[in-house]
């Protein structure tokens, strides 16, 4: 049985300001309106033996991913394995293998897919997966190698060797990201493939390979698994035990050292969507090479990509630029230096600037909130609480809050009093008061305007006493 395992982590810093730590690259919507995570899920289910997937992610992304999956494929069986912190792909794959071993047996096959890649030709992808699955059944540690379309210095490479019976080739070597001259040589030789991080192997084979080549990771992951409650949904790995698992990629830990390694070459319109240059290539150009997403006016400009989400963007007399406006942040960069956007995020993190982590709209398990104003003397938010959503029972030391219901009916608790609040009704919550808001309606959202006043408005001024989402 082939089970897709989707690895969903990482901040996608090269795609700031759309991708941020609290809302990273898998949740970006592309030109067709679909997120990378939903696209990956559909692609995974297209090759799975049953409508079953396992996604390895963190608690911070679990609720958003779960809801996104449910909207995309309501009748799928979406399982989750939550890491307390990311420790690279080898521990993630080892943990997923243990999950599959306990539920489907040691001979189940796992198809490893990053959540933030794009594949345009799903037929070619499915054919390659079928070949990889056959090789995995025979005991090969198999990966999909992308046929290069140009000399690329941003990817690792796989040097393909002898052909295997039926299809696929043995792997001679994994090669690190090359310089320009080496990348050109790789491309022209026809013997090298891009390493896209997509793998297929039998559960017992990958665990045995880890026993042999990465015993520290294998043993520490097994210990963390035994310390965790593994018969729940989702499974959340024990924080202290998982922190002792060494960090390493599956490439370094196993694939570069193992013996029975195979690669299936595939040309499937793959992209890792690793920069704004890659994003821009998804859009059609005008006569001067400009690409636009959103509302824009472009005058006497060439080879420029513009993405605006909330406001009109105007460009006059510019060439070879990337301009991205998210409403609370604007990126202007040379297209040739789009890979360097990550240095902006590094600087923002050094400054402890909130825009490195959060958008103006922040997703929460109960819904979302959008910051409408953030001043020294007040902060104003619009809260959207989904049906059945429950904010934590909490209090704040440094601020008071004033809630006004815009639509829907909220059930509100302030200290020991509980009451319903309808449209156009308000409540004042003094600093230090226990409070909670719930939406008991089965199908209607509750929209609220929240005005905060006081000395400090940071999200860390929240003391949670009870929380149905496990955040207390």
Secondary structure, 3 states (H helix, E strand, C coil): CEEEEEECCCCCHHHCCCCECCECHHHCECCCCCEHHHHHHHHHHCCCCCCEEEEEEEHHHHHHHHHHHHHHCCCCEEEEEEECCCCHHHHHHHHHHHHHHHHHCCCCEEEEEECCCEECCHHHHHHHHHHHHHHHHCCCEEEEEEECCCCCCCCCEEEEEEECCCCCEEEEEEECCCCHHHHHHHHHHCCEEEEEEEEEEEHHHHHHHHHHHCHHHHHHHHHHHHHCECCCCCEECCHHHHCCCCCCCHHHHHHCCCCCEEEEEECCCEECCCCHHHHHCCCCCCCCCCEEECCEEEECCECCEEEECCCCEEEECCECEEEEECCCCEEEEEHHHHHHHHHHHHHHHHCCCHHHCCCCEEEECCEEEEEEEECCCEEEEEEEECCCCECCEEECCCEEEEEEEEECCEEEEECCEEEEECCCCEEEECCCCCEEEECCCCCCCEEEEEEEEECCCCCCCCEEEECCCCCC
